[in-house]
Amino acid sequence: MNKKVLMIAGVALTAMLGGCANTDAINESVANLGSKVDQLSAEVSSLKSEQTKLAADVRDAKSAAADAQAEAKRANDRLDNVASRYKK
């Protein structure tokens, strides 16, 4: 019987101490973490949109380079034709 009383008293004391714990610091910490997560989410979103824009710019640059290469080949072919018809 004595062990049961001590056990009940221990559980009651633990519950009382747990109920009296200061949760303000924990709540503040959770709020700070929440705001940091929001900031990081906004930054990730911004970086994703910037990456998408840069990827489009790279595609455009590759296309322009391919067009320039094709035009240079065409110009070289014309010059080769002119040079082959030229005689001294």
N, CA, C and O atoms as a Tinker XYZ file with bonds, in Angstrom:
   352  protein
     1  N      0.814000   -1.180000    0.000000    73     2
     2  CA     0.000000    0.000000    0.000000    64     1     3
     3  C      0.864000    1.253000    0.000000    63     2     4     5
     4  O      0.556000    2.234000   -0.676000    81     3
     5  N      1.938000    1.208000    0.758000    73     3     6
     6  CA     2.828000    2.348000    0.882000    64     5     7
     7  C      3.475000    2.681000   -0.468000    63     6     8     9
     8  O      3.680000    3.850000   -0.792000    81     7
     9  N      3.798000    1.629000   -1.262000    73     7    10
    10  CA     4.399000    1.846000   -2.573000    64     9    11
    11  C      3.406000    2.512000   -3.521000    63    10    12    13
    12  O      3.782000    3.357000   -4.334000    81    11
    13  N      2.143000    2.127000   -3.410000    73    11    14
    14  CA     1.114000    2.728000   -4.262000    64    13    15
    15  C      0.951000    4.202000   -3.945000    63    14    16    17
    16  O      0.796000    5.012000   -4.859000    81    15
    17  N      0.981000    4.559000   -2.709000    73    15    18
    18  CA     0.830000    5.962000   -2.298000    64    17    19
    19  C      2.018000    6.773000   -2.788000    63    18    20    21
    20  O      1.856000    7.889000   -3.282000    81    19
    21  N      3.209000    6.210000   -2.652000    73    19    22
    22  CA     4.394000    6.914000   -3.128000    64    21    23
    23  C      4.364000    7.066000   -4.651000    63    22    24    25
    24  O      4.749000    8.107000   -5.183000    81    23
    25  N      3.910000    6.032000   -5.341000    73    23    26
    26  CA     3.832000    6.075000   -6.795000    64    25    27
    27  C      2.824000    7.133000   -7.243000    63    26    28    29
    28  O      3.102000    7.897000   -8.166000    81    27
    29  N      1.666000    7.184000   -6.603000    73    27    30
    30  CA     0.637000    8.169000   -6.934000    64    29    31
    31  C      1.153000    9.571000   -6.632000    63    30    32    33
    32  O      0.923000   10.494000   -7.413000    81    31
    33  N      1.832000    9.737000   -5.534000    73    31    34
    34  CA     2.381000   11.044000   -5.172000    64    33    35
    35  C      3.443000   11.470000   -6.188000    63    34    36    37
    36  O      3.505000   12.640000   -6.568000    81    35
    37  N      4.267000   10.534000   -6.623000    73    35    38
    38  CA     5.293000   10.837000   -7.628000    64    37    39
    39  C      4.678000   11.256000   -8.946000    63    38    40    41
    40  O      5.137000   12.210000   -9.574000    81    39
    41  N      3.644000   10.551000   -9.369000    73    39    42
    42  CA     2.965000   10.895000  -10.623000    64    41    43
    43  C      2.301000   12.257000  -10.502000    63    42    44    45
    44  O      2.371000   13.065000  -11.427000    81    43
    45  N      1.662000   12.517000   -9.373000    73    43    46
    46  CA     1.005000   13.811000   -9.158000    64    45    47
    47  C      2.026000   14.940000   -9.160000    63    46    48    49
    48  O      1.788000   15.990000   -9.757000    81    47
    49  N      3.159000   14.735000   -8.498000    73    47    50
    50  CA     4.194000   15.750000   -8.444000    64    49    51
    51  C      4.761000   16.014000   -9.837000    63    50    52    53
    52  O      5.001000   17.163000  -10.210000    81    51
    53  N      4.969000   14.955000  -10.594000    73    51    54
    54  CA     5.481000   15.105000  -11.959000    64    53    55
    55  C      4.487000   15.867000  -12.830000    63    54    56    57
    56  O      4.882000   16.726000  -13.618000    81    55
    57  N      3.213000   15.559000  -12.693000    73    55    58
    58  CA     2.184000   16.247000  -13.471000    64    57    59
    59  C      2.120000   17.719000  -13.091000    63    58    60    61
    60  O      1.958000   18.580000  -13.956000    81    59
    61  N      2.247000   18.006000  -11.813000    73    59    62
    62  CA     2.210000   19.403000  -11.378000    64    61    63
    63  C      3.412000   20.169000  -11.907000    63    62    64    65
    64  O      3.274000   21.301000  -12.371000    81    63
    65  N      4.582000   19.565000  -11.840000    73    63    66
    66  CA     5.777000   20.246000  -12.345000    64    65    67
    67  C      5.716000   20.420000  -13.859000    63    66    68    69
    68  O      6.138000   21.450000  -14.385000    81    67
    69  N      5.209000   19.448000  -14.534000    73    67    70
    70  CA     5.064000   19.555000  -15.984000    64    69    71
    71  C      4.052000   20.611000  -16.372000    63    70    72    73
    72  O      4.242000   21.312000  -17.366000    81    71
    73  N      2.994000   20.740000  -15.618000    73    71    74
    74  CA     1.968000   21.739000  -15.905000    64    73    75
    75  C      2.443000   23.144000  -15.627000    63    74    76    77
    76  O      1.959000   24.096000  -16.239000    81    75
    77  N      3.380000   23.288000  -14.714000    73    75    78
    78  CA     3.882000   24.609000  -14.350000    64    77    79
    79  C      5.078000   25.032000  -15.197000    63    78    80    81
    80  O      5.629000   26.112000  -14.985000    81    79
    81  N      5.479000   24.216000  -16.133000    73    79    82
    82  CA     6.650000   24.536000  -16.948000    64    81    83
    83  C      6.378000   25.785000  -17.775000    63    82    84    85
    84  O      5.241000   26.050000  -18.165000    81    83
    85  N      7.420000   26.537000  -18.036000    73    83    86
    86  CA     7.321000   27.768000  -18.811000    64    85    87
    87  C      7.361000   27.418000  -20.289000    63    86    88    89
    88  O      8.397000   26.994000  -20.801000    81    87
    89  N      6.255000   27.589000  -20.967000    73    87    90
    90  CA     6.182000   27.263000  -22.392000    64    89    91
    91  C      6.307000   28.504000  -23.263000    63    90    92    93
    92  O      6.268000   28.400000  -24.489000    81    91
    93  N      6.455000   29.679000  -22.653000    73    91    94
    94  CA     6.582000   30.908000  -23.441000    64    93    95
    95  C      7.829000   30.876000  -24.319000    63    94    96    97
    96  O      7.784000   31.274000  -25.483000    81    95
    97  N      8.932000   30.403000  -23.763000    73    95    98
    98  CA    10.176000   30.341000  -24.541000    64    97    99
    99  C     10.037000   29.362000  -25.700000    63    98   100   101
   100  O     10.537000   29.615000  -26.796000    81    99
   101  N      9.363000   28.256000  -25.459000    73    99   102
   102  CA     9.162000   27.272000  -26.528000    64   101   103
   103  C      8.262000   27.849000  -27.610000    63   102   104   105
   104  O      8.531000   27.680000  -28.799000    81   103
   105  N      7.199000   28.527000  -27.207000    73   103   106
   106  CA     6.291000   29.136000  -28.187000    64   105   107
   107  C      7.008000   30.202000  -29.003000    63   106   108   109
   108  O      6.791000   30.311000  -30.210000    81   107
   109  N      7.856000   30.984000  -28.356000    73   107   110
   110  CA     8.610000   32.020000  -29.066000    64   109   111
   111  C      9.582000   31.383000  -30.056000    63   110   112   113
   112  O      9.736000   31.856000  -31.181000    81   111
   113  N     10.225000   30.320000  -29.631000    73   111   114
   114  CA    11.166000   29.622000  -30.500000    64   113   115
   115  C     10.442000   29.035000  -31.716000    63   114   116   117
   116  O     10.944000   29.115000  -32.837000    81   115
   117  N      9.286000   28.458000  -31.497000    73   115   118
   118  CA     8.501000   27.899000  -32.603000    64   117   119
   119  C      8.064000   29.009000  -33.552000    63   118   120   121
   120  O      8.086000   28.826000  -34.769000    81   119
   121  N      7.669000   30.153000  -33.013000    73   119   122
   122  CA     7.259000   31.278000  -33.859000    64   121   123
   123  C      8.442000   31.778000  -34.694000    63   122   124   125
   124  O      8.291000   32.082000  -35.877000    81   123
   125  N      9.612000   31.860000  -34.068000    73   123   126
   126  CA    10.800000   32.295000  -34.810000    64   125   127
   127  C     11.143000   31.315000  -35.916000    63   126   128   129
   128  O     11.471000   31.714000  -37.033000    81   127
   129  N     11.067000   30.039000  -35.602000    73   127   130
   130  CA    11.345000   29.036000  -36.626000    64   129   131
   131  C     10.332000   29.103000  -37.763000    63   130   132   133
   132  O     10.680000   28.932000  -38.932000    81   131
   133  N      9.079000   29.354000  -37.409000    73   131   134
   134  CA     8.044000   29.482000  -38.433000    64   133   135
   135  C      8.320000   30.648000  -39.369000    63   134   136   137
   136  O      8.149000   30.528000  -40.582000    81   135
   137  N      8.747000   31.776000  -38.809000    73   135   138
   138  CA     9.038000   32.934000  -39.662000    64   137   139
   139  C     10.262000   32.677000  -40.525000    63   138   140   141
   140  O     10.316000   33.118000  -41.673000    81   139
   141  N     11.249000   31.966000  -39.980000    73   139   142
   142  CA    12.425000   31.637000  -40.784000    64   141   143
   143  C     12.055000   30.704000  -41.932000    63   142   144   145
   144  O     12.565000   30.850000  -43.043000    81   143
   145  N     11.174000   29.752000  -41.669000    73   143   146
   146  CA    10.724000   28.845000  -42.727000    64   145   147
   147  C      9.985000   29.628000  -43.807000    63   146   148   149
   148  O     10.162000   29.364000  -44.996000    81   147
   149  N      9.159000   30.588000  -43.402000    73   147   150
   150  CA     8.447000   31.418000  -44.383000    64   149   151
   151  C      9.426000   32.215000  -45.234000    63   150   152   153
   152  O      9.249000   32.320000  -46.448000    81   151
   153  N     10.460000   32.781000  -44.606000    73   151   154
   154  CA    11.464000   33.544000  -45.351000    64   153   155
   155  C     12.198000   32.645000  -46.338000    63   154   156   157
   156  O     12.416000   33.026000  -47.488000    81   155
   157  N     12.576000   31.457000  -45.891000    73   155   158
   158  CA    13.280000   30.538000  -46.775000    64   157   159
   159  C     12.388000   30.075000  -47.927000    63   158   160   161
   160  O     12.861000   29.902000  -49.050000    81   159
   161  N     11.115000   29.877000  -47.651000    73   159   162
   162  CA    10.187000   29.479000  -48.712000    64   161   163
   163  C     10.076000   30.569000  -49.765000    63   162   164   165
   164  O     10.055000   30.285000  -50.962000    81   163
   165  N     10.005000   31.817000  -49.317000    73   163   166
   166  CA     9.937000   32.936000  -50.259000    64   165   167
   167  C     11.221000   33.028000  -51.075000    63   166   168   169
   168  O     11.180000   33.293000  -52.277000    81   167
   169  N     12.350000   32.810000  -50.429000    73   167   170
   170  CA    13.629000   32.874000  -51.133000    64   169   171
   171  C     13.751000   31.744000  -52.149000    63   170   172   173
   172  O     14.250000   31.959000  -53.253000    81   171
   173  N     13.308000   30.558000  -51.793000    73   171   174
   174  CA    13.347000   29.423000  -52.721000    64   173   175
   175  C     12.444000   29.696000  -53.921000    63   174   176   177
   176  O     12.804000   29.393000  -55.059000    81   175
   177  N     11.286000   30.262000  -53.664000    73   175   178
   178  CA    10.373000   30.589000  -54.757000    64   177   179
   179  C     11.005000   31.609000  -55.699000    63   178   180   181
   180  O     10.910000   31.481000  -56.919000    81   179
   181  N     11.644000   32.614000  -55.127000    73   179   182
   182  CA    12.314000   33.628000  -55.934000    64   181   183
   183  C     13.439000   33.014000  -56.760000    63   182   184   185
   184  O     13.588000   33.324000  -57.942000    81   183
   185  N     14.226000   32.148000  -56.140000    73   183   186
   186  CA    15.327000   31.509000  -56.856000    64   185   187
   187  C     14.821000   30.593000  -57.960000    63   186   188   189
   188  O     15.445000   30.495000  -59.016000    81   187
   189  N     13.695000   29.922000  -57.728000    73   187   190
   190  CA    13.125000   29.064000  -58.771000    64   189   191
   191  C     12.704000   29.891000  -59.984000    63   190   192   193
   192  O     12.968000   29.503000  -61.122000    81   191
   193  N     12.052000   31.028000  -59.746000    73   191   194
   194  CA    11.619000   31.857000  -60.870000    64   193   195
   195  C     12.831000   32.432000  -61.602000    63   194   196   197
   196  O     12.821000   32.544000  -62.828000    81   195
   197  N     13.865000   32.794000  -60.860000    73   195   198
   198  CA    15.082000   33.303000  -61.489000    64   197   199
   199  C     15.759000   32.207000  -62.315000    63   198   200   201
   200  O     16.251000   32.469000  -63.412000    81   199
   201  N     15.782000   30.993000  -61.791000    73   199   202
   202  CA    16.386000   29.877000  -62.513000    64   201   203
   203  C     15.607000   29.588000  -63.788000    63   202   204   205
   204  O     16.206000   29.289000  -64.822000    81   203
   205  N     14.296000   29.673000  -63.732000    73   203   206
   206  CA    13.467000   29.453000  -64.919000    64   205   207
   207  C     13.773000   30.498000  -65.985000    63   206   208   209
   208  O     13.877000   30.180000  -67.170000    81   207
   209  N     13.918000   31.757000  -65.550000    73   207   210
   210  CA    14.239000   32.836000  -66.493000    64   209   211
   211  C     15.611000   32.612000  -67.110000    63   210   212   213
   212  O     15.787000   32.787000  -68.316000    81   211
   213  N     16.583000   32.228000  -66.294000    73   211   214
   214  CA    17.929000   31.983000  -66.817000    64   213   215
   215  C     17.943000   30.801000  -67.781000    63   214   216   217
   216  O     18.663000   30.825000  -68.779000    81   215
   217  N     17.162000   29.777000  -67.495000    73   215   218
   218  CA    17.090000   28.622000  -68.395000    64   217   219
   219  C     16.518000   29.042000  -69.748000    63   218   220   221
   220  O     16.981000   28.581000  -70.791000    81   219
   221  N     15.521000   29.908000  -69.730000    73   219   222
   222  CA    14.947000   30.408000  -70.986000    64   221   223
   223  C     15.977000   31.237000  -71.748000    63   222   224   225
   224  O     16.073000   31.140000  -72.971000    81   223
   225  N     16.744000   32.050000  -71.030000    73   223   226
   226  CA    17.787000   32.853000  -71.671000    64   225   227
   227  C     18.853000   31.956000  -72.305000    63   226   228   229
   228  O     19.349000   32.252000  -73.393000    81   227
   229  N     19.204000   30.865000  -71.625000    73   227   230
   230  CA    20.195000   29.933000  -72.168000    64   229   231
   231  C     19.662000   29.276000  -73.432000    63   230   232   233
   232  O     20.389000   29.132000  -74.415000    81   231
   233  N     18.390000   28.875000  -73.409000    73   231   234
   234  CA    17.801000   28.278000  -74.619000    64   233   235
   235  C     17.832000   29.266000  -75.778000    63   234   236   237
   236  O     18.156000   28.897000  -76.907000    81   235
   237  N     17.493000   30.530000  -75.495000    73   235   238
   238  CA    17.522000   31.549000  -76.547000    64   237   239
   239  C     18.933000   31.759000  -77.072000    63   238   240   241
   240  O     19.128000   31.912000  -78.278000    81   239
   241  N     19.914000   31.768000  -76.186000    73   239   242
   242  CA    21.306000   31.960000  -76.598000    64   241   243
   243  C     21.785000   30.783000  -77.449000    63   242   244   245
   244  O     22.491000   30.982000  -78.437000    81   243
   245  N     21.410000   29.568000  -77.075000    73   243   246
   246  CA    21.789000   28.397000  -77.865000    64   245   247
   247  C     21.168000   28.464000  -79.251000    63   246   248   249
   248  O     21.816000   28.147000  -80.248000    81   247
   249  N     19.921000   28.875000  -79.307000    73   247   250
   250  CA    19.240000   28.993000  -80.592000    64   249   251
   251  C     19.919000   30.055000  -81.464000    63   250   252   253
   252  O     20.124000   29.844000  -82.659000    81   251
   253  N     20.262000   31.189000  -80.861000    73   251   254
   254  CA    20.933000   32.259000  -81.612000    64   253   255
   255  C     22.305000   31.795000  -82.087000    63   254   256   257
   256  O     22.714000   32.121000  -83.201000    81   255
   257  N     23.021000   31.037000  -81.254000    73   255   258
   258  CA    24.333000   30.531000  -81.651000    64   257   259
   259  C     24.201000   29.550000  -82.808000    63   258   260   261
   260  O     25.007000   29.580000  -83.738000    81   259
   261  N     23.204000   28.688000  -82.762000    73   259   262
   262  CA    22.986000   27.733000  -83.855000    64   261   263
   263  C     22.642000   28.467000  -85.144000    63   262   264   265
   264  O     23.127000   28.100000  -86.215000    81   263
   265  N     21.809000   29.502000  -85.051000    73   263   266
   266  CA    21.459000   30.300000  -86.233000    64   265   267
   267  C     22.699000   30.989000  -86.804000    63   266   268   269
   268  O     22.897000   31.016000  -88.019000    81   267
   269  N     23.530000   31.544000  -85.921000    73   267   270
   270  CA    24.746000   32.220000  -86.375000    64   269   271
   271  C     25.698000   31.234000  -87.035000    63   270   272   273
   272  O     26.335000   31.563000  -88.036000    81   271
   273  N     25.802000   30.024000  -86.484000    73   271   274
   274  CA    26.676000   29.011000  -87.061000    64   273   275
   275  C     26.177000   28.602000  -88.446000    63   274   276   277
   276  O     26.970000   28.437000  -89.373000    81   275
   277  N     24.867000   28.441000  -88.581000    73   275   278
   278  CA    24.296000   28.069000  -89.881000    64   277   279
   279  C     24.522000   29.190000  -90.899000    63   278   280   281
   280  O     24.838000   28.925000  -92.059000    81   279
   281  N     24.361000   30.421000  -90.467000    73   279   282
   282  CA    24.568000   31.564000  -91.370000    64   281   283
   283  C     26.041000   31.665000  -91.777000    63   282   284   285
   284  O     26.345000   31.975000  -92.929000    81   283
   285  N     26.959000   31.403000  -90.832000    73   283   286
   286  CA    28.391000   31.438000  -91.154000    64   285   287
   287  C     28.741000   30.342000  -92.152000    63   286   288   289
   288  O     29.542000   30.567000  -93.059000    81   287
   289  N     28.153000   29.161000  -91.997000    73   287   290
   290  CA    28.408000   28.069000  -92.943000    64   289   291
   291  C     27.895000   28.442000  -94.330000    63   290   292   293
   292  O     28.556000   28.190000  -95.337000    81   291
   293  N     26.719000   29.040000  -94.371000    73   291   294
   294  CA    26.149000   29.453000  -95.659000    64   293   295
   295  C     27.034000   30.505000  -96.330000    63   294   296   297
   296  O     27.262000   30.454000  -97.539000    81   295
   297  N     27.535000   31.468000  -95.527000    73   295   298
   298  CA    28.411000   32.499000  -96.072000    64   297   299
   299  C     29.724000   31.881000  -96.569000    63   298   300   301
   300  O     30.229000   32.267000  -97.623000    81   299
   301  N     30.273000   30.931000  -95.817000    73   299   302
   302  CA    31.506000   30.272000  -96.255000    64   301   303
   303  C     31.293000   29.494000  -97.550000    63   302   304   305
   304  O     32.163000   29.484000  -98.421000    81   303
   305  N     30.145000   28.847000  -97.676000    73   303   306
   306  CA    29.836000   28.120000  -98.914000    64   305   307
   307  C     29.761000   29.077000 -100.099000    63   306   308   309
   308  O     30.244000   28.762000 -101.187000    81   307
   309  N     29.161000   30.234000  -99.893000    73   307   310
   310  CA    29.086000   31.229000 -100.982000    64   309   311
   311  C     30.477000   31.711000 -101.355000    63   310   312   313
   312  O     30.792000   31.851000 -102.537000    81   311
   313  N     31.313000   31.965000 -100.350000    73   311   314
   314  CA    32.675000   32.411000 -100.641000    64   313   315
   315  C     33.465000   31.328000 -101.369000    63   314   316   317
   316  O     34.253000   31.626000 -102.266000    81   315
   317  N     33.252000   30.078000 -100.983000    73   315   318
   318  CA    33.931000   28.978000 -101.681000    64   317   319
   319  C     33.503000   28.920000 -103.147000    63   318   320   321
   320  O     34.322000   28.663000 -104.029000    81   319
   321  N     32.218000   29.160000 -103.400000    73   319   322
   322  CA    31.732000   29.156000 -104.779000    64   321   323
   323  C     32.337000   30.303000 -105.574000    63   322   324   325
   324  O     32.697000   30.130000 -106.738000    81   323
   325  N     32.452000   31.463000 -104.959000    73   323   326
   326  CA    33.040000   32.615000 -105.633000    64   325   327
   327  C     34.522000   32.340000 -105.918000    63   326   328   329
   328  O     35.008000   32.620000 -107.014000    81   327
   329  N     35.229000   31.797000 -104.939000    73   327   330
   330  CA    36.653000   31.518000 -105.110000    64   329   331
   331  C     36.895000   30.455000 -106.173000    63   330   332   333
   332  O     37.890000   30.522000 -106.894000    81   331
   333  N     36.009000   29.482000 -106.281000    73   331   334
   334  CA    36.226000   28.429000 -107.286000    64   333   335
   335  C     35.939000   28.939000 -108.683000    63   334   336   337
   336  O     36.453000   28.364000 -109.643000    81   335
   337  N     35.144000   29.989000 -108.852000    73   335   338
   338  CA    34.865000   30.538000 -110.179000    64   337   339
   339  C     35.884000   31.607000 -110.592000    63   338   340   341
   340  O     35.984000   31.962000 -111.767000    81   339
   341  N     36.622000   32.105000 -109.627000    73   339   342
   342  CA    37.581000   33.156000 -109.913000    64   341   343
   343  C     38.846000   32.568000 -110.527000    63   342   344   345
   344  O     39.420000   31.624000 -109.984000    81   343
   345  N     39.283000   33.123000 -111.656000    73   343   346
   346  CA    40.534000   32.700000 -112.303000    64   345   347
   347  C     41.317000   33.926000 -112.650000    63   346   348   349
   348  O     40.751000   34.960000 -113.005000    81   347
   349  N     42.609000   33.820000 -112.551000    73   347   350
   350  CA    43.493000   34.916000 -112.895000    64   349   351
   351  C     43.804000   34.914000 -114.344000    63   350   352
   352  O     44.543000   35.777000 -114.818000    81   351
